[in-house]
Structure formats: C-alpha cells, structure tokens
Amino acid sequence: MLKISTQNRLKKIIKIAIPSGINSLLDIVVIAVNIFFMSMISDSHILAMGLALNFLMLFYAVNAVFSVGTNVQISHYFGAKEYQKIHYVFSSIVQGSFVISVPLVLMGIYGAGFFFDWIGVDGEVKNLALVFNDFIIFTLPALILKNIFTAALAGIGNTIYPLFVRLVSMVFSILLTYIFVFIYHLGIKGAGIAYLIVGYLELCIFILIFLVKKDLFSFGLFEKQYLFNMFKIGIPAGFERLLSLFSLIFTTKIIATYNDWVLTGSQIGSRIEAFSFMPSFGFMLAAIVLVGQSLGAKKIREAEIYTLTILKFSSLLMGITGILLVVFARYLSSLFSSNEEVISSSVYYLIAVGISQIPLIWSFVLDGALRGAGKTKLVLLINAISIWCFRIFPMIVLAYFDFGFIWIYTMICIETYIRALIFWRVFKKGAWKNTKRDI
C-alpha cells in the first residue's frame, strides 16, 4: 500500500515538475540562442546582452511578490476546496499588477545607465547594453501578468498550459531574433525588438486561454483582502529575490575587477549553468504547490512526505547533471568563444557549480517547501544570511587581497553547501508546520 502511495506521489510531483522544468529550459534555450547569435558578432555583444539581462533580472523581485503571493494562496485554497476564493485571489492580484507596472518601466529606462556605470563597464559594451535594455525593459508589464497567470495555474497543479505558451513563443523568439539580427542587420537592437514582440505575444496567448477556459479563473472580481495577503506573503519573497539577484550582480562586479575576459567567461558559464535550473525550478515549484495544497487540506504529514520524496528524486537527477557540467565544461564553453582566457574562466566556473548541484537542489526544494507553507520571511532570513555572510563578504575579501578568480568561484561552491545545511536544519525543526489555513 505504501509503495503504491509513494508511486502516486512521485507521479504527482513529476506531473508538476517536468512541464515546469521544461518551461524553464525553454526560457534558457532562448537566452542561450540569443547569446550564441551575439557570439557570431563579437564578445562585446555577448557581454552587453548578459549585463542587460542581469539588470532586467533585478525586476524579478517584483515578479516574485506577485507570483509567490498568487501561488501560495491559490494552492492553499485549492487544497481546502475553497474554489470561490481562488477566483477572488486571481482577479484581485491581476488588477493590482497594473498599478505597479508603469513606474517599474520608468525605473528601468532611467536606471540602466547608473547600473552599468556601477558594474564598471563603459564604451562599446555599455552602449550596446543600453540599446538592448531600451527594448526589453518595456516587456515588464507583460512579464508580471504572465507570471501571475503561470503561478495561478501552477497553484491548481496545471503546468501544461504555460508550457504550451512557451513552446509557441520560443519558436517565434528564435525566428524573429534571427531575422532582425542577421537578415535586417540590426544586431543587438534586432534582438531587443524580437524580445519585446515575443513578450506581448505570450501575454496575448495567455489571455486568450483564460477567456476561452472560463472555468479556470475569473476576471472582474476584486477583494482587497487577497491583494493584501499577496503583499504579506510576497514581499518577503520579493525582497529575498532582490537580495539573491543583487548578490549575483555584486558577484559580477567583483569578477569585473579582474578583466573583461574573466567576466565574459563567467557570463558564459552562468548561462550554461542555467540549463541545470530547468529541473531545479520545476522541483521547487512542485514543493511549493504540493506543500501548499497539503497544508490547505490540513495534511501536515503528507506535506513532509512530499518534500522528502522530491529531495530524493531531485538529488539523483541533479547529481548526474553536476557530473555532466564538470566533464563537458570545456566543450560547452568553447561553443560560445574561441578565446582561451574566456574559456578557462568559464570552465572553472562550471566545475565549481557542477560539484555543488546536489546541495543547490536541496536549497531549492526546501526553499519551496517553506514558501508553500507561507514562511517567506524565514526563507528571506536564511538566504540573506547565507549568501551575504558566506558568499559575498568572503568574495570581497578575496578580491581585495588579489586572490585569483578561481577562489571567487570556490566560494560560490562552499556557500551552496552551507545554505543547504541551514535549510535542512530549519526544515527538520518543523516550525513551518504551524501554518494558518486562511493565509
């Protein structure tokens, strides 16, 4: 009986994680293809696109507020079978997102130059990055709404529709980017135009799905309580995402103190590593949804079993992924550059992250489990302490005393193990089980 139950749980995990993971993979494929297209022009184009995307990532903190606040509420109410509340949550948050989008775009337009100056890039690289940013920053309203739609569907266990939308948009993205970059010879400007068009194409497809499938969610309902709940749950998650993203940006700034080749190599390595996030984000989402649904149904032991099952299955998969990153580090890096210094930097980066894939997935899954329980403040505390105390501060010291860039990558590896251990100890203590159903 237990064996059948375990198999059923695993099927449910895979049903959520695999489509979500593939969705993440497609996002990464699009970025990788864009980077590859830029590599056919120059290393400066690669670096400029990478830095502009890093700047855009800072706004993912706001996306986290909406997506986590949406997903946690809907998964709890779905588990509790309170379906009317699900409609109110979705509609209220969608309407609230319109108020936030416009000032974000303005911040993105006028803040990009200061950001690139702070990173320490100028000349051609900065100009190229600004050109690309001038287009992609206008996708923010569509990006926020798309993430709300995706989070709402995931909350009821549906990750197929977002996958379908991403499949369609990926084809258009690659096709349009190639046309604008190489046929119309627009370079990085063409990549930005394609990014903008595809961003709103995705949004239109989602809206069409929701209008046709009227039984999924409702538009037009509003209850400020659910919008406030979204901020209560989502703001710590957004702040945590901001700190995590800013730590990545700060890491980029530290690496930039060495030279452009080392920085370019780290950008290539991080884009290759991003492929490993495919299953990671999928399993993290599965933990959020299944823990949220279980606690909503007051099945605390079920939530714990789901988390442990996800940990075991994902550790096996990510262990294999880590080995592949290490073994094929040089080959993968050479696909994006022929410069030996760039390749060397990328290889060392991939080795560092490759041998820490298992603790990384533990951090992802346990992070998701705590979020599913609504403990976003606790997640914020753990990530902030670990990343800034055990990663960024040692990096600053190492760079100040002129240690080689390999030591910077080593600290990334060490901190990942420390963070996984902290998450595990917190999870085992069980404070996350004390969750009110009506969050």
C-alpha positions in Angstrom: 0.0 0.0 0.0 2.8 2.4 0.9 4.6 1.5 -2.3 1.5 2.5 -4.4 1.2 5.7 -2.4 4.8 6.6 -3.0 4.4 5.9 -6.7 1.3 8.1 -6.8 3.1 10.9 -5.1 6.0 10.6 -7.5 3.6 10.8 -10.4 2.1 13.9 -9.0 5.5 15.5 -8.4 6.6 14.7 -12.0 3.3 16.0 -13.4 4.1 19.4 -11.9 7.9 19.5 -12.1 8.5 18.2 -15.6 6.4 20.7 -17.6 7.6 23.5 -15.3 11.2 22.4 -15.7 10.8 22.2 -19.5 9.3 25.6 -19.4 12.4 26.9 -17.6 14.6 25.0 -20.1 12.9 26.8 -23.0 13.5 30.2 -21.3 17.1 29.3 -21.0 17.3 27.9 -24.6 16.0 31.2 -25.9 18.7 33.2 -23.9 21.4 30.7 -24.9 20.4 31.1 -28.6 20.5 34.8 -28.3 23.9 34.7 -26.7 25.1 32.4 -29.5 23.8 34.8 -32.1 25.7 37.6 -30.3 28.8 35.5 -30.2 28.7 35.5 -34.1 29.1 39.3 -33.9 31.6 39.9 -31.1 32.5 39.2 -27.4 31.4 42.7 -26.6 27.9 41.8 -27.8 27.8 38.7 -25.5 28.9 40.8 -22.5 26.4 43.6 -23.3 23.4 41.2 -23.6 24.4 39.4 -20.4 24.6 42.6 -18.4 21.3 44.0 -19.8 19.6 40.7 -18.9 21.2 40.9 -15.4 19.7 44.4 -15.0 16.3 43.1 -16.1 16.6 40.3 -13.5 16.6 42.9 -10.7 12.9 43.5 -11.5 12.2 39.8 -11.0 12.0 40.7 -7.3 8.6 42.4 -8.1 7.6 39.4 -10.1 8.4 37.2 -7.1 6.0 39.3 -5.0 3.1 38.6 -7.4 3.9 35.1 -8.4 4.6 33.7 -4.9 1.8 35.6 -3.3 -0.5 34.2 -6.0 0.7 30.7 -5.9 0.7 30.2 -2.1 -2.8 31.5 -1.7 -4.3 29.5 -4.6 -2.6 26.3 -3.7 -3.8 26.5 -0.1 -7.4 27.3 -1.2 -7.3 24.6 -3.8 -6.2 22.0 -1.2 -9.0 23.3 1.1 -11.5 23.1 -1.9 -12.5 26.7 -1.4 -12.7 27.4 -5.1 -14.6 30.8 -5.0 -11.7 32.3 -3.0 -9.3 31.1 -5.8 -11.2 33.3 -8.3 -11.1 36.3 -6.0 -7.3 35.8 -5.4 -6.5 35.7 -9.1 -8.7 38.6 -10.2 -7.7 40.9 -7.4 -3.9 40.3 -8.0 -4.2 40.8 -11.7 -5.9 44.2 -11.2 -3.3 45.2 -8.6 -0.5 44.4 -11.0 -1.5 47.3 -13.3 -0.7 49.9 -10.7 2.9 48.5 -10.3 3.9 48.1 -13.9 4.2 51.7 -15.1 6.7 53.0 -12.5 8.8 49.9 -13.0 9.2 50.6 -16.7 10.3 54.2 -15.9 12.8 52.9 -13.3 14.2 50.5 -15.9 14.6 53.2 -18.5 16.3 55.8 -16.4 18.2 53.4 -14.1 20.1 51.3 -16.6 22.9 53.8 -17.2 23.6 54.1 -13.5 23.6 50.3 -13.2 26.1 49.8 -16.0 28.3 52.5 -14.6 28.2 50.8 -11.2 29.2 47.5 -12.7 32.2 49.2 -14.3 31.6 48.8 -18.0 31.8 51.7 -20.5 32.4 52.4 -24.1 31.0 50.0 -26.7 29.8 47.4 -24.2 27.8 50.0 -22.2 26.3 51.5 -25.4 25.2 48.1 -26.7 23.7 47.1 -23.3 21.7 50.4 -23.3 20.4 49.7 -26.8 19.2 46.2 -25.8 17.7 47.5 -22.5 15.7 50.2 -24.2 13.6 47.4 -25.8 13.4 44.6 -23.2 12.5 46.9 -20.3 9.1 47.5 -21.9 8.3 43.8 -21.5 7.9 44.2 -17.7 4.1 44.7 -17.6 3.6 41.6 -19.8 6.2 39.7 -17.7 4.4 40.4 -14.4 1.0 39.4 -15.8 2.4 36.3 -17.5 4.0 35.2 -14.1 0.7 35.8 -12.3 -1.1 33.6 -14.9 1.6 30.9 -14.6 1.6 31.0 -10.8 -2.2 30.7 -10.7 -2.3 27.7 -12.9 0.6 26.0 -11.0 -1.4 26.5 -7.8 -4.1 24.2 -9.1 -1.5 21.8 -10.4 -1.7 22.9 -14.1 1.8 23.4 -15.6 0.8 22.3 -19.1 -0.8 25.5 -20.4 2.3 27.7 -19.5 4.5 25.1 -21.3 2.3 25.3 -24.4 2.6 29.1 -24.4 6.3 28.9 -24.0 6.7 26.4 -26.8 4.9 28.7 -29.2 6.8 31.8 -28.1 10.2 30.1 -28.3 9.7 29.3 -31.9 8.8 32.9 -32.7 11.6 34.3 -30.5 14.4 32.4 -32.3 12.9 33.1 -35.7 12.3 36.8 -35.1 15.7 37.3 -33.5 17.5 35.6 -36.4 15.5 37.7 -38.9 16.1 41.1 -37.2 19.7 40.4 -36.2 21.1 38.8 -39.4 18.6 39.4 -42.3 17.8 43.1 -41.4 21.3 43.5 -39.9 20.0 45.2 -36.8 22.5 43.5 -34.4 21.6 43.7 -30.7 18.8 46.2 -31.5 17.1 43.5 -33.5 17.4 41.0 -30.6 15.7 43.6 -28.4 12.9 44.2 -30.8 12.3 40.4 -31.0 12.3 40.1 -27.2 9.7 42.9 -26.9 7.4 41.4 -29.6 7.5 37.9 -28.1 6.9 39.2 -24.6 3.5 40.6 -25.5 2.7 37.6 -27.8 3.0 35.3 -24.7 0.6 37.6 -22.8 -2.0 37.6 -25.6 -1.9 33.8 -25.8 -2.5 33.5 -22.0 -5.4 36.0 -22.1 -7.0 34.0 -25.0 -6.7 30.8 -23.0 -8.2 32.3 -19.9 -11.1 33.8 -21.9 -11.8 30.5 -23.6 -11.4 28.4 -20.4 -13.8 30.5 -18.3 -14.0 27.8 -15.7 -10.3 28.2 -14.7 -10.3 31.8 -13.3 -12.5 34.9 -13.3 -11.7 38.4 -14.3 -13.6 41.4 -12.8 -13.8 40.2 -9.2 -12.0 42.2 -6.5 -11.4 41.8 -2.8 -8.6 43.9 -1.3 -8.0 41.2 1.4 -6.5 38.9 -1.1 -4.3 41.6 -2.6 -3.1 42.5 0.9 -2.4 38.8 1.5 -0.4 38.7 -1.7 1.8 41.6 -0.4 2.1 40.0 3.1 3.3 36.7 1.6 5.0 38.0 -1.5 7.0 41.0 -0.2 9.5 38.9 1.8 9.8 36.6 -1.2 10.4 39.6 -3.4 12.9 41.1 -1.0 14.7 37.7 -0.8 14.7 37.5 -4.6 16.1 41.0 -4.8 18.9 40.2 -2.4 19.7 37.0 -4.2 19.7 38.8 -7.6 21.7 41.6 -6.3 24.2 39.1 -4.9 24.6 37.8 -8.5 25.1 41.3 -9.7 27.5 42.0 -7.0 29.4 38.9 -7.9 29.5 40.1 -11.5 31.0 43.4 -10.2 33.6 41.6 -8.2 34.6 39.4 -11.1 34.8 42.5 -13.3 37.7 43.8 -11.2 39.9 41.1 -12.8 39.4 41.7 -16.5 36.8 41.6 -19.3 37.9 38.0 -20.4 37.3 36.6 -16.9 33.9 38.4 -16.7 32.9 37.2 -20.2 33.8 33.6 -19.2 31.7 33.8 -16.0 28.8 35.2 -18.1 29.1 32.2 -20.5 29.5 29.8 -17.6 26.4 31.1 -15.8 24.3 30.8 -19.0 25.4 27.2 -19.4 24.8 26.5 -15.7 21.3 28.0 -16.2 20.3 24.8 -18.0 20.6 22.9 -14.7 18.0 25.3 -13.3 15.4 23.6 -15.6 14.7 20.7 -13.2 15.6 22.8 -10.1 12.8 25.3 -10.7 10.5 22.5 -11.6 11.1 20.7 -8.3 11.0 23.9 -6.4 7.6 24.7 -7.8 6.4 21.1 -7.1 7.4 21.6 -3.4 5.6 25.0 -3.2 2.4 23.6 -4.7 2.2 20.2 -3.0 3.1 21.5 0.4 0.6 24.4 0.0 -2.2 22.0 -1.1 -1.4 19.5 1.7 -1.4 22.2 4.4 -4.6 23.7 2.9 -6.2 20.3 3.3 -4.6 20.0 6.9 -2.4 17.1 5.9 0.8 18.1 7.6 2.5 14.6 7.4 1.6 14.5 3.7 3.4 17.8 3.1 6.5 16.4 4.8 6.5 13.2 2.8 6.1 15.1 -0.5 9.1 17.2 0.4 11.3 14.2 1.3 10.2 12.4 -1.9 11.1 15.5 -4.0 14.5 15.7 -2.3 15.4 12.1 -3.0 14.3 12.1 -6.7 15.8 15.5 -7.5 19.2 14.7 -5.8 19.7 11.8 -8.1 18.9 13.9 -11.2 21.0 16.9 -10.2 23.9 14.7 -9.2 24.0 13.4 -12.8 23.7 17.0 -14.1 26.6 18.1 -11.9 28.8 15.4 -13.4 27.9 16.4 -16.9 28.7 20.1 -16.2 32.2 19.1 -14.9 33.0 16.6 -17.6 31.9 18.7 -20.6 32.8 22.1 -19.1 35.5 22.9 -21.8 33.4 21.6 -24.7 30.3 23.6 -23.7 32.4 26.8 -23.1 34.1 26.5 -26.4 30.7 26.7 -28.2 30.4 30.4 -27.2 34.0 31.6 -27.5 37.4 30.7 -29.0 39.3 32.9 -26.6 41.4 30.7 -24.3 41.1 33.1 -21.3 37.4 33.3 -21.7 37.1 29.5 -22.0 39.3 29.0 -18.9 37.2 31.3 -16.8 34.0 29.5 -17.9 35.5 26.1 -17.3 36.5 26.8 -13.7 33.0 28.4 -13.0 31.3 25.3 -14.3 33.4 22.9 -12.2 32.6 25.0 -9.1 28.8 24.9 -9.7 28.9 21.3 -11.0 30.2 19.8 -7.8 27.6 21.7 -5.8 24.5 20.7 -7.8 23.1 18.4 -5.1 23.2 20.9 -2.3 21.8 23.5 -4.7 18.7 21.4 -5.3 18.3 20.8 -1.6 18.2 24.6 -1.1 15.7 25.0 -4.0 13.4 22.3 -2.8 13.4 23.2 0.9 13.1 26.9 0.0 10.0 25.9 -2.0 8.6 23.8 0.9 8.9 26.7 3.3 7.3 29.1 0.8 4.4 26.6 0.3 3.8 26.8 4.0 3.8 30.6 3.7 7.1 31.0 5.6 8.5 33.5 3.2 10.1 35.7 6.0 12.0 32.6 7.2 13.2 31.9 3.6 14.3 35.6 3.3 16.3 35.3 6.6 18.1 32.1 5.6 19.0 33.2 2.1 20.1 36.7 3.2 22.4 35.4 6.0 23.9 32.6 3.9 24.5 34.4 0.6 25.8 37.7 2.1 27.8 36.3 5.0 29.2 33.2 3.5 29.5 34.2 -0.2 29.6 37.9 -0.9 31.7 39.0 2.1 34.4 36.4 1.6 34.5 37.2 -2.1 35.1 40.9 -1.3 38.0 40.0 1.0 39.5 37.6 -1.6 39.3 40.1 -4.4 40.7 42.9 -2.2 43.8 40.8 -1.4 44.2 39.9 -5.1 43.4 36.2 -4.8 42.8 34.6 -8.2 39.4 34.5 -9.7 39.3 30.7 -9.1 38.9 31.5 -5.4 35.8 33.5 -6.2 34.2 30.5 -7.9 35.3 28.3 -4.9 33.3 30.5 -2.5 30.2 30.0 -4.7 30.6 26.3 -4.2 31.3 26.4 -0.5 28.3 28.7 0.3 25.9 26.5 -1.6 26.7 23.6 0.8 26.4 25.9 3.8 23.0 27.2 2.7 21.7 23.7 2.0 22.7 22.6 5.6 20.9 25.6 7.1 17.7 24.9 5.2 17.8 21.3 6.2 18.2 22.0 9.9 15.3 24.6 9.8 13.1 22.2 7.9 13.7 19.3 10.4 12.8 21.5 13.3 9.3 21.7 11.9 8.3 25.3 12.7 6.9 25.5 9.1 4.1 23.1 10.1 2.4 25.8 12.3 0.5 27.5 9.4 -2.9 29.1 9.4 -5.0 27.8 6.6 -6.6 31.1 5.7 -3.3 32.8 4.9 
